Amino acid sequence: MPKVSNQKVKLLYIADYIVRKSDDENGFYIKDIKEHLEEKGIKADYHSITDDIKLLRDQFGMDIDGGGGNGRPFFLLSHHFKFEDISAIAECVGAAKFLSEAEAIRLTKILKELCSEKQEEKINIDYFVLERPRTTQEDLRYTLGVIRDAIKNKEKVVFKYTTRTLKGFSKTYRRQGEDYIVSPYKVVLSEGNHYLIGFDEKRKKITSFRVSRIDKVKNAFEPQVCEKEHQAMGISDYARQTFGMFIGPKARRLTLICDNDLLDTMVERFGTTAVAEYRKRDEKHFTISTSIVPSPMFYGWLCGLGGKAIIEDSGEEDSTAKKYLDYLEIVKSKQQKGIE
């Protein structure tokens, strides 16, 4: 009986060997498979192995080429996933801020098993990611699972929302532990963190919640609030306004005057589409005109450029340039009070 059972799994061992040992650059021979099978306790002759390879190619669709005598090796010309795709996904896994180091290593190992061993050697992801979580993210994945199921089924979710205290940085619940009832619309990934965008029933508005701070989430099994006025607000625009500085309901067409060495920074932030218009101003400066939501986030980002970018004043009484100056005065005033 053991011998018969081994013969039944022979084809599986051959297929696994081909996937792990061969690609379009690294071939294999019948004798290699014969030795592999013998290590597994399976006896097979050259003729039966050749028939099995033909079966895998003609009936199972494995892209096997070569062989045919004269000592030519066989090659697996293509795997189920392209090596370039696996490598790109492994890069993303290695650099993902929301994965712990252990999880990143585990997932990369799984990805490596999808390609040949020679290709696996080319995947060497060793990122040092700032603020990478030290613990596993099982709770995060569970929370995301509940939220995504609710989004798919167009149902509300109920959860507690946490905040930290200065006393030992312990966590407590907001709203004195009152449940948040939210109609979930989208999950946004921004700078390595997941955010839920949804309609908060208590505040009667669309708002965002950091998923890692959501606790005890469950499906309310009630239909989402999806009135036309809420849909009209535009979730995509809300996401851009909340997590970026691009198009949104309160966006304005602004012109920034920038030092020439900020060109890469501006292109990386605003792109080169028709939405962003670049012009040479003089030998040391250029301008960019684009849609921006004036907000503390935008003003803070602008401050971080150290005066190398300023807002061109439109001349209007409530211009964004003047509001930016007011913002700076508030910051200056608070800083002076702190020093005094």
Buried (B, 14 or more C-beta within 10 A) or exposed (E): EEEEEBEEEBBEBBBEBBBBBBBBEBBBBBEBBBEBBEEEEBEBEEEBBBEBBEBBBEEEEBEBBBBEEEEEBBBBBBBEEEBEEBBEBBBEBBBBBBBBBEBBBEBBEEBBEBBBBBBBEEBEBEEEBEEBBEEEBEBBEEBBEBBEEBBEEEBBBBBBBBEEEEEEEEEEBEEEEEBBBBBBBBBBEEEBBBBBBBBBBEEEEBBBBEBBBBEEBEBBEEEBBEEEEBEEBBBEBBBBBBBBBBBBEEBEEBBBBBBEEBEEBBEEBBEEEEEBBBEEEEEEBBBBBBBBBBBEBBBEBBBEBEEBBBBBEBEEEEBBBBBBBEBEEEBEEEEEEEEE
